[in-house]
Amino acid sequence: MTIPISGARVLLTGASGGIGDAIARELHGRGATVVVSGRRAELLDALREELGPRIECAPADLAKAKEVDGLVAAAGAVDVLVANAGLPASGPYDGFTVDEIDRALMVNLRAPIQLTRALAPAMVGRGKGQLVYISSISGKIATSGASLYSATKFGLRGYAFGVGRDLTGSGVGASCVFPGFISDAGMFADTGLETPPGIGTSKPEEVVAAVVKAIERGPSEIDVAPAFVRASAKLSGIAPNLVAGISTRLGGEKFAGEFGKRQQDKQ
Ligand SMILES: NC(=O)c1ccc[n+]([C@@H]2O[C@H](COP(=O)([O-])OP(=O)(O)OC[C@H]3O[C@@H](n4cnc5c(N)ncnc54)[C@H](OP(=O)(O)O)[C@@H]3O)[C@@H](O)[C@H]2O)c1
């Protein structure tokens, strides 16, 4: 099932972040009403003030199950869910407190599942809807220094695909988007780091284009990354040790350690 964006009601999580902000602007510009969520209410309010009445603010902390319920109530009958909120959860497996592990699982994985369970049945009742999940290339390639992040993003991939199968024939579709490193805005750009040699970056607009495609055309999976990374993601499905080894040789572990340090405030 595909959804015309103009006139659609969209719940977008992570709208106060780099990629979410770009998604909100594009969907609003195409005529959707966008319910924007995140913890930083002041950023959501600023978006509404700038873009106007088809932006509705629904602040929520997705690490708190009750606030996810509150978000469902505030969002009302949405045609599209874009589950974009995420935290980086980078660093070695023993580098997290138990609270940090819980928060990563809650925000990156549990909240999208909880939102889907709450919102999808009404979409099915209306015979139309689209669920869009923002995973990561780390949801296809697991490397050293990103085990917890990969656990959430591989999990989201499996969930999205399985939900898509559950909903076959209902008029409601599910799409999962897999960005590689994104320049200019968002959690990678915020670190000020450069990618390891040969990896490269994509632009926020490319993620936005993938979300638009997901809503309008409903493919189950879309990778957003340079060709080498997209090919590595495919190869990782059949030879994960080979791809992880290449990542190590390209300096992936050192990079992940530095990435984790610079993202400490977001864990
Ligand atoms: N940037 C990249 O290179 C890249 C690559 C692959 C995948 N991704 C994925 O793309 C998505 C967007 O990331 P981004 O790059 O835009 O990161 P970002 O700028 O750090 O934004 C993260 C968003 O998630 C929200 N969030 C974090 N913790 C939350 C919580 N407890 N409750 C509610 N919202 C919370 C943040 O809002 P508040 O802080 O206001 O709560 C913010 O809006 C994420 O799922 C990320 O994993 C990004």
The ligand as an SDF file (V2000), in Angstrom:
LIG
                    3D

 48 52  0  0  0  0  0  0  0  0999 V2000
   23.4280   10.3910   11.6020 N   0  0  0  0  0  0  0  0  0  0  0  0
   23.8570    9.2400   11.1190 C   0  0  0  0  0  0  0  0  0  0  0  0
   24.9830    9.1660   10.5810 O   0  0  0  0  0  0  0  0  0  0  0  0
   22.9820    8.0210   11.1880 C   0  0  0  0  0  0  0  0  0  0  0  0
   23.3980    6.8630   10.5280 C   0  0  0  0  0  0  0  0  0  0  0  0
   22.6140    5.7220   10.5790 C   0  0  0  0  0  0  0  0  0  0  0  0
   21.4110    5.7490   11.2640 C   0  0  0  0  0  0  0  0  0  0  0  0
   21.0260    6.8780   11.9060 N   0  0  0  0  0  0  0  0  0  0  0  0
   19.7520    6.8480   12.6260 C   0  0  0  0  0  0  0  0  0  0  0  0
   18.9720    7.9610   12.2380 O   0  0  0  0  0  0  0  0  0  0  0  0
   18.0870    8.3110   13.3040 C   0  0  0  0  0  0  0  0  0  0  0  0
   18.1780    9.8100   13.5620 C   0  0  0  0  0  0  0  0  0  0  0  0
   19.4940   10.0990   14.0340 O   0  0  0  0  0  0  0  0  0  0  0  0
   20.2000   11.5220   13.9210 P   0  0  0  0  0  0  0  0  0  0  0  0
   21.4690   11.3090   13.1870 O   0  0  0  0  0  0  0  0  0  0  0  0
   19.2530   12.5500   13.4600 O   0  0  0  0  0  0  0  0  0  0  0  0
   20.5970   11.7280   15.4570 O   0  0  0  0  0  0  0  0  0  0  0  0
   20.4050   12.9640   16.4400 P   0  0  0  0  0  0  0  0  0  0  0  0
   20.6430   14.2570   15.7380 O   0  0  0  0  0  0  0  0  0  0  0  0
   21.2340   12.6240   17.6330 O   0  0  0  0  0  0  0  0  0  0  0  0
   18.8690   12.8950   16.7970 O   0  0  0  0  0  0  0  0  0  0  0  0
   18.3650   11.8400   17.5740 C   0  0  0  0  0  0  0  0  0  0  0  0
   16.8820   12.0800   17.8020 C   0  0  0  0  0  0  0  0  0  0  0  0
   16.3910   11.0240   18.6660 O   0  0  0  0  0  0  0  0  0  0  0  0
   15.7230   11.6360   19.7630 C   0  0  0  0  0  0  0  0  0  0  0  0
   15.8770   10.9020   21.0040 N   0  0  0  0  0  0  0  0  0  0  0  0
   17.0180   10.4540   21.5780 C   0  0  0  0  0  0  0  0  0  0  0  0
   16.7480    9.9340   22.7890 N   0  0  0  0  0  0  0  0  0  0  0  0
   15.3970   10.0730   22.9690 C   0  0  0  0  0  0  0  0  0  0  0  0
   14.5070    9.7380   24.0300 C   0  0  0  0  0  0  0  0  0  0  0  0
   14.9380    9.1820   25.1830 N   0  0  0  0  0  0  0  0  0  0  0  0
   13.2010   10.0130   23.8800 N   0  0  0  0  0  0  0  0  0  0  0  0
   12.7340   10.6090   22.7360 C   0  0  0  0  0  0  0  0  0  0  0  0
   13.5260   10.9390   21.7000 N   0  0  0  0  0  0  0  0  0  0  0  0
   14.8500   10.6760   21.8260 C   0  0  0  0  0  0  0  0  0  0  0  0
   16.3890   13.0090   19.9100 C   0  0  0  0  0  0  0  0  0  0  0  0
   15.4940   13.9150   20.5250 O   0  0  0  0  0  0  0  0  0  0  0  0
   15.7150   14.5960   21.9720 P   0  0  0  0  0  0  0  0  0  0  0  0
   17.1820   14.6490   22.2380 O   0  0  0  0  0  0  0  0  0  0  0  0
   15.0470   15.9280   21.8410 O   0  0  0  0  0  0  0  0  0  0  0  0
   14.9960   13.6850   22.8880 O   0  0  0  0  0  0  0  0  0  0  0  0
   16.6200   13.4130   18.4740 C   0  0  0  0  0  0  0  0  0  0  0  0
   15.4650   14.0030   17.9390 O   0  0  0  0  0  0  0  0  0  0  0  0
   18.5030    7.4560   14.4970 C   0  0  0  0  0  0  0  0  0  0  0  0
   17.6410    6.3630   14.6260 O   0  0  0  0  0  0  0  0  0  0  0  0
   19.8900    6.9840   14.1280 C   0  0  0  0  0  0  0  0  0  0  0  0
   20.2220    5.7640   14.7470 O   0  0  0  0  0  0  0  0  0  0  0  0
   21.7780    8.0230   11.8890 C   0  0  0  0  0  0  0  0  0  0  0  0
  1  2  1  0
  2  3  2  0
  2  4  1  0
  4  5  1  0
  4 48  2  0
  5  6  2  0
  6  7  1  0
  7  8  2  0
  8  9  1  0
  8 48  1  0
  9 10  1  0
  9 46  1  0
 10 11  1  0
 11 12  1  0
 11 44  1  0
 12 13  1  0
 13 14  1  0
 14 15  2  0
 14 16  1  0
 14 17  1  0
 17 18  1  0
 18 19  2  0
 18 20  1  0
 18 21  1  0
 21 22  1  0
 22 23  1  0
 23 24  1  0
 23 42  1  0
 24 25  1  0
 25 26  1  0
 25 36  1  0
 26 27  1  0
 26 35  1  0
 27 28  2  0
 28 29  1  0
 29 30  1  0
 29 35  2  0
 30 31  1  0
 30 32  2  0
 32 33  1  0
 33 34  2  0
 34 35  1  0
 36 37  1  0
 36 42  1  0
 37 38  1  0
 38 39  2  0
 38 40  1  0
 38 41  1  0
 42 43  1  0
 44 45  1  0
 44 46  1  0
 46 47  1  0
M  CHG  2   8   1  16  -1
M  END
$$$$
